[in-house]
Amino acid sequence: MDRIALISDVHGNLTALEAVLADIDARGITRIVNLGDYVGKGPRGREVIDVCRERCEVNILGNWDDFLPDPARVIDSEGLAWWLAQLGEGQGEWLRSRPFSHDLLISGRWLRLFHASPVSVHHRVRFDHDEQQFLGMFANTPATGDGPAPTVVGYGDTHDPFYEVAGRGLTLFNTGSVGNAMDDPTPVYVIVEGVLDALEPAPFGVQFVRVPYDAEAEIAVAEAMGMPELDGYVAELRHGVYRGAVNGPRYHRAESRGARKVIR
């Protein structure tokens, strides 16, 4: 059985990334795919990029990776200007050149990985989607290309891990977030297990792993570096409460479904 670790939404949280990578190493997993959003929200986007370039077999484009270093974007906030200034030479170009998606064959299933949706890194599909949105996640688009349509799709973006199976065996899962997990602020990643490149059906699994880490150490780094919007970051790392619910909407919008807060 082959195993691949899927990480996503590190968002400049180097302490969380190092804890997750240590857990991956302890399990003997050598293949890692990153589903994007290396930067923004946390203090050490530059260092996170360096580590992911070294450790991840595939690095996929995220929405923050696309819009933050966009030369056409007007920087209209202290936070955005600060996070952009943290990038090292050439890192902005590297982020924006990441592939949109990554396909592979495992245990007779076509698996497609992307950041947010097959339409765009800026088109969000949440856990409370409808049937049309669910089926749309398995579609080929100009962004994904015309390869075999996937039967399994994994994505990140919403920081809200879930696993869902519907008609015809279509399987959709969200990896959650390594560096900016909501509700439960413990970093989470996914292990996909199966037989790579196998056309015939074989055992296949999706496992979610939570990895405790020293959130206070990361908060101390952000404070020492003078990162803007620190109060919102502290609320997210300590309590899993989205900053939009604390400070009002800014870069995303927080909504509630019952007592559950989700990010947009």
Beta strands, then each sheet from edge to edge (+ up, - down):
strand 1: 2-7
strand 2: 31-34
strand 3: 58-59
strand 4: 101-106
strand 5: 109-114
strand 6: 152-155
strand 7: 162-166
strand 8: 170-174
strand 9: 188-194
strand 10: 205-210
strand 11: 255-257
strand 12: 260-262
sheet 1: 3+ 2+ 1+ 9- 10+
sheet 2: 4+ 5- 6- 8- 7+
sheet 3: 11+ 12-
end
